[in-house]
Amino acid sequence: MADSHPETEIFHQLGGRHPEAFGISFSGGGFRATLFHLGVVRLLYEANLLRRVQFISGVSGGAILAAHLGLNWARYIGGETDFQQVADEIVRFSQRDLRNRILRRWILGWLTLVPRLLFQWSRVELLRREYRSLYGDKRLRDFPNVYERQGPRTVLQTSSMTTGMPCTFGRSGLMLYKEEADGRGINLSPDRELTFATGLSVAHGVAASSAFPPMFPPLKVDNRLLECSREEFPLTDYLTDGGVFDNVGMDRPLRWFTGLDHPHPADQIRSFLISDAEGPFNPLAGRPWRYKFALPRNLRATEILMRRASTLNWKFLTALRLNLIRIPEAPRYRQAVDLQAAQNFRTDLDRFNNVEVDELVRAGFQSAKVSLGNNHWIATDFPDTDWRPLSVPRLAPERRQKVLARARFRSWWPLLLAPSDPAWWALVTLAGLLVYCFT
């Protein structure tokens, strides 16, 4: 079917070509990545390419958007009003101050013990409940069926602390990967797909994918959670952030697509976009005095390991006989000061203000525009967008630069000052009672 979108018609007149179907991967990077990827999705929407997506993979912050995209596919490819509504849901969620909300409840649970014991207020369980506010009671089986043209195949990437290998949540359940024959585990059994896990909530999959190890414990997966017998799933698996193994989320999917011999068109994808919002390795975070403390030291060590894994994995991916287009967060359209500020945005799950949201979404749009233009998927003179996910206050250039410069720091003050959160009032009341009792 020929495209009727005017930009697509202009593009064809200029001799450009793009695939009939392609896959896309959203890298990790906290809400920073979620918002950057939203800008990439917006570019695909305006270029009339979004409806051609037949495979979506997401890691950590990218999994937040990947799951939302898969569950709301008809709205994302619908009219302008529909797109604005689903974008609003993601933006509002990124301004929920997830990390500090969880920490306040976790602290309250330990101080009072009742929420901890009766309501399972562990950090990873609190993380899952926060995601439930975005995805509701949707289950893995609610992801689109690509073979029935309901939408793209959607998978969420995570890592197993038990096996040291990646795992994937998707419509068909939970895929547990094994080491390949050229690795150390030559006699290991083949990959196993737990099809009885389709009833697991999408919130579980996203929580496992984004459980950054220094902050969150792994998600425990056992026969009770999967509602199966011990014979069907005898061992307990502990799943953590997918970025620990592969922060771009394409290692196992590309191995699967390259090794597949299947006649169905949905399994014959040869072109993939990799939206990479990992950000550069920040030397400003490496001040020696911080290494005296356990948390900053382990955060830095984790960042180094994940950076090394991404470097090696990208070398492997580029050696495959596939059409890979990487969308890095380094658009050439930006001035040096803006680029430096955007690249240094924190990778966290705290609150992002309106200016930060706008900057990251625009960065995703413009980065995708440059990359797809260079690869002849869209016209090189594709117009900029006037779409904004929310209203942004008009700031003087100097003031805006200061706001963007602060965006590289994690925001901890809302942990101690959040009057809109009932858990904060509970902590304040508890602190007041303790002061009263001991004075």
C-alpha positions in Angstrom: 0.0 0.0 0.0 1.5 3.4 -1.0 2.0 6.0 1.7 -0.2 9.1 1.5 1.8 11.1 4.0 3.1 14.2 2.2 6.6 13.9 3.6 6.8 10.3 2.4 5.8 11.4 -1.1 8.5 14.0 -1.2 11.0 11.5 0.1 10.2 9.0 -2.7 10.5 11.7 -5.2 14.0 12.4 -3.9 14.9 8.7 -4.4 15.0 7.7 -0.8 14.3 4.2 0.4 13.2 2.7 3.8 12.2 -0.9 4.6 8.6 -2.1 4.6 9.1 -3.4 8.1 11.8 -2.9 10.7 12.5 -3.3 14.4 13.5 -0.8 17.0 15.4 -1.1 20.3 15.3 1.4 23.2 18.4 1.4 25.4 18.6 1.9 29.1 19.3 5.1 30.9 16.5 5.8 33.4 13.8 8.4 32.6 16.4 10.3 30.6 16.3 7.4 28.1 12.5 7.1 28.3 12.0 10.7 27.2 14.8 10.6 24.6 13.1 7.6 23.0 9.8 9.4 23.1 11.3 12.0 20.8 12.5 9.2 18.5 9.0 7.7 18.4 7.6 11.2 17.5 10.0 11.5 14.6 8.9 8.1 13.3 5.2 9.1 13.8 5.6 12.4 11.8 7.6 10.6 9.1 4.8 8.0 8.8 7.3 5.2 9.6 6.0 4.2 13.1 3.3 1.9 11.7 6.0 -0.1 9.9 7.6 -1.2 13.2 7.2 -4.9 13.7 9.5 -5.5 16.6 10.2 -3.5 19.8 12.9 -4.3 22.4 13.4 -2.3 25.6 15.9 -2.2 28.4 15.4 -0.5 31.8 14.3 3.1 31.0 13.7 2.0 27.4 11.5 -0.9 28.7 9.2 1.7 30.3 8.4 3.2 26.9 8.6 -0.2 25.0 5.9 -1.7 27.2 3.7 1.4 26.9 4.2 1.5 23.2 3.2 -2.2 22.8 0.2 -2.0 25.0 -1.1 1.2 23.4 -0.1 0.6 19.8 -3.4 1.7 18.2 -3.2 5.0 20.1 0.4 5.7 19.2 -0.3 5.2 15.4 -3.7 6.9 15.6 -4.5 10.6 15.3 -2.7 13.6 16.8 -5.0 13.6 19.8 -4.4 9.9 20.6 -0.6 10.4 20.3 -0.7 13.4 22.6 -2.7 11.5 25.2 -0.3 8.5 25.4 2.7 10.9 25.4 1.1 12.7 28.3 0.9 9.5 30.2 4.6 8.8 29.8 5.6 12.4 30.6 3.5 12.5 33.7 5.0 9.2 34.9 8.5 10.6 34.4 7.6 13.5 36.7 6.4 11.1 39.4 9.7 11.2 41.3 9.7 7.4 41.3 13.0 6.8 43.2 12.3 9.1 46.1 8.7 7.9 46.4 10.0 4.3 46.8 12.7 5.3 49.2 10.3 7.2 51.5 8.0 4.1 51.7 10.9 1.8 52.1 12.2 3.8 55.1 8.7 4.0 56.6 8.4 0.3 56.2 11.5 -0.4 58.1 10.8 2.1 60.9 7.2 0.8 61.5 7.7 -2.8 60.3 3.9 -3.2 59.6 4.0 -2.1 55.9 7.2 -4.1 55.5 5.7 -7.3 56.9 2.1 -7.1 55.8 2.3 -5.3 52.5 5.7 -6.5 51.3 7.2 -3.0 51.0 10.5 -4.1 49.6 12.2 -1.7 47.1 11.6 -3.9 44.1 8.0 -4.6 45.1 7.4 -0.9 45.5 9.0 -0.4 42.1 6.5 -2.9 40.6 3.6 -1.1 42.2 4.7 2.2 40.8 4.7 0.7 37.3 1.3 -0.8 37.9 0.0 2.8 38.1 1.1 3.2 34.4 0.2 -0.2 33.0 -2.7 -1.2 35.2 -3.4 -4.9 35.4 -2.1 -5.6 31.9 -0.4 -9.0 31.5 2.3 -10.2 29.1 -0.4 -11.9 27.0 -1.9 -8.5 26.4 1.0 -7.5 24.2 0.2 -7.4 20.5 0.1 -10.6 18.5 2.4 -9.8 15.5 1.1 -12.7 13.5 -2.4 -11.5 13.7 -1.3 -7.9 12.8 -2.3 -6.5 16.1 0.9 -4.6 16.4 4.7 -5.2 16.8 6.3 -8.0 18.8 7.2 -6.4 22.1 10.0 -7.8 24.4 11.5 -6.5 27.7 15.1 -7.4 28.3 16.5 -8.3 31.8 19.5 -10.1 33.2 19.6 -13.1 35.5 21.8 -13.0 38.6 21.3 -16.7 38.8 22.6 -17.8 35.4 24.5 -14.6 34.4 22.6 -14.6 31.1 19.8 -12.4 29.6 16.1 -13.1 29.9 13.2 -11.7 27.9 9.6 -11.0 28.9 7.2 -11.1 26.0 3.7 -12.1 24.9 4.7 -15.8 24.8 6.0 -15.7 28.4 9.5 -15.6 29.9 12.5 -16.7 27.8 15.5 -18.0 29.8 18.6 -18.0 27.6 21.5 -20.4 28.0 25.1 -19.9 27.1 26.0 -20.8 23.5 28.2 -23.7 22.5 31.2 -21.5 21.8 31.1 -20.3 25.5 32.0 -22.1 28.6 28.7 -24.0 29.0 29.0 -26.4 26.0 26.7 -29.0 27.6 24.1 -26.6 28.8 20.5 -27.3 27.8 18.8 -25.2 25.1 17.0 -21.9 25.7 13.7 -22.4 27.6 10.5 -20.5 27.1 8.1 -20.5 30.0 4.8 -20.2 28.2 2.9 -20.5 31.5 4.3 -17.1 32.5 2.0 -15.2 30.1 -0.2 -14.3 33.1 2.6 -12.4 34.7 1.9 -8.6 34.9 3.7 -6.2 32.5 4.7 -4.3 35.7 6.7 -7.3 36.8 8.6 -7.4 33.5 9.4 -3.7 33.5 10.4 -3.8 37.2 12.9 -6.6 36.5 14.3 -4.8 33.5 14.9 -1.5 35.4 16.0 -2.9 38.8 19.3 -1.0 38.8 21.5 -3.2 41.1 22.9 -0.5 43.4 19.4 0.8 44.1 17.1 -2.1 43.8 17.4 -5.8 44.7 16.6 -8.3 42.0 13.1 -9.5 41.3 12.5 -13.0 42.6 10.9 -15.4 40.1 9.8 -18.7 41.5 7.0 -21.2 41.0 4.7 -19.2 43.3 5.1 -16.0 41.3 4.6 -18.0 38.0 1.6 -19.9 39.5 3.0 -23.3 38.4 4.2 -26.4 40.1 7.7 -26.9 41.4 8.3 -29.6 38.8 7.6 -27.1 36.0 10.0 -24.4 37.5 12.1 -26.0 40.2 14.7 -23.3 40.7 14.4 -19.7 41.8 15.7 -17.0 39.4 16.7 -13.5 40.4 16.3 -10.9 37.7 18.0 -7.5 37.6 18.5 -4.6 35.2 18.8 -5.7 31.6 21.6 -3.2 31.0 23.9 -5.2 33.1 24.2 -7.7 30.2 23.2 -5.6 27.2 22.1 -1.9 27.6 21.0 -1.6 24.0 18.7 -4.6 24.2 19.6 -6.2 20.9 22.1 -9.0 21.6 19.6 -11.9 21.9 16.9 -10.6 19.5 19.4 -10.1 16.7 20.9 -13.6 17.2 17.3 -14.9 17.0 16.4 -13.0 13.8 19.7 -13.9 12.1 19.4 -17.6 13.0 15.7 -18.0 12.1 14.4 -19.7 9.1 10.7 -19.0 9.1 8.4 -18.2 6.2 6.2 -15.7 8.1 7.0 -12.0 7.1 7.0 -10.9 10.7 10.1 -13.0 11.3 12.0 -11.8 8.3 13.1 -8.4 9.6 16.5 -7.3 8.4 16.6 -3.7 9.4 16.8 -2.3 13.0 17.0 1.0 14.6 18.9 1.2 17.9 17.9 4.3 19.9 20.9 4.7 22.2 20.4 7.1 25.1 23.0 5.6 27.4 24.9 8.9 27.3 28.7 9.3 27.5 30.8 8.2 30.4 30.8 11.2 32.7 34.2 12.1 34.1 32.6 14.6 36.4 31.2 11.7 38.4 34.6 10.3 39.1 35.8 12.6 41.9 38.2 10.6 44.1 36.7 11.6 47.5 33.4 9.9 46.5 35.1 6.5 46.3 35.4 6.5 50.1 31.7 5.7 50.3 30.2 2.3 49.4 27.3 3.5 47.3 29.1 6.0 45.0 31.9 3.5 44.6 29.6 0.7 43.6 27.6 3.0 41.3 30.8 3.9 39.5 32.0 0.3 39.2 28.6 -0.7 37.7 28.8 2.2 35.2 32.2 1.0 34.1 31.1 -2.6 33.7 28.0 -1.6 31.7 30.0 0.7 29.5 32.4 -2.1 28.7 29.6 -4.5 28.0 28.0 -2.0 25.6 31.2 -1.4 23.7 31.9 -5.1 23.2 28.3 -5.8 22.3 28.1 -3.0 19.7 31.2 -4.5 18.0 29.4 -7.8 17.8 26.2 -6.3 16.5 27.9 -4.4 13.7 29.5 -7.6 12.5 26.1 -9.2 11.7 24.7 -9.1 8.2 21.8 -6.8 9.1 20.9 -3.2 8.4 21.6 -1.5 11.7 21.1 2.2 12.3 22.2 3.6 15.6 20.6 6.8 16.9 23.1 8.2 19.3 22.4 11.2 21.5 24.8 13.5 19.7 22.9 15.4 17.1 25.0 17.8 15.0 22.3 20.4 15.0 22.9 21.5 18.5 25.3 24.1 19.7 28.2 23.0 21.8 26.9 24.2 25.2 23.4 22.6 24.6 24.9 19.4 23.5 27.2 19.1 26.5 24.3 19.8 28.9 22.0 17.3 27.2 24.6 14.5 27.1 25.3 14.9 30.8 21.7 14.5 31.9 21.4 12.1 34.8 20.3 8.5 34.2 17.9 8.2 37.1 14.2 7.6 38.1 13.8 10.9 40.0 11.6 13.7 38.8 12.4 15.5 35.5 11.1 19.1 35.2 9.4 20.6 32.2 12.6 22.1 30.7 14.4 18.8 31.0 11.5 16.8 29.5 11.4 19.2 26.6 15.1 19.1 26.0 15.3 15.3 26.0 12.3 14.9 23.7 13.7 17.4 21.2 17.1 15.7 21.4 15.5 12.3 20.6 13.6 13.8 17.6 16.6 15.7 16.2 19.0 12.8 16.7 16.6 10.4 14.9 16.2 13.0 12.1 19.9 13.3 11.6 20.5 9.5 11.7 17.6 8.5 9.4 18.4 11.3 7.1 22.0 10.2 6.8 20.8 6.7 6.1 18.3 7.8 3.4 15.2 6.7 5.4 13.8 10.2 5.3 14.6 13.3 3.3 17.6 15.2 4.6 15.6 18.4 4.8 12.8 16.8 6.8 11.2 19.6 8.7 11.6 20.2 12.4 8.7 19.6 14.7 6.6 22.1 16.6 5.2 19.4 18.8 5.9 19.7 22.5 4.7 17.1 25.0 4.0 19.8 27.6 4.2 23.6 28.1 7.7 25.0 28.8 8.3 28.3 30.5 10.1 30.9 28.5 13.5 31.4 30.1 16.4 33.7 29.2 19.2 31.7 27.5 21.5 32.1 30.6 18.8 30.9 32.9 18.0 27.9 30.6 21.6 26.9 30.5 21.8 26.9 34.3 18.7 24.7 34.5 20.2 22.3 32.0 23.5 22.3 33.7 21.9 21.2 37.0 20.2 18.3 35.1 23.3 16.2 35.5 22.8 15.9 39.3 20.5 13.5 40.9 17.7 15.2 42.8 17.6 14.2 46.5 15.9 17.1 48.2 12.4 15.8 47.4 13.2 12.8 49.5 13.1 15.1 52.5 10.5 17.6 51.3 7.4 16.2 49.5 4.2 17.5 51.1 2.1 16.0 48.3 3.1 12.4 49.3 1.2 10.8 52.2 4.3 8.7 53.0 6.2 11.9 53.6 3.6 13.1 56.1 3.7 9.7 57.8 7.5 10.0 58.2 7.2 13.6 59.5 4.5 12.5 62.0 6.7 9.6 63.1 9.7 11.9 63.5 7.6 14.3 65.6 6.4 11.6 67.9 10.0 10.4 68.4 11.1 13.9 69.2 8.2 14.3 71.6 8.9 11.0 73.4 12.6 11.7 73.9 12.4 15.3 75.0 
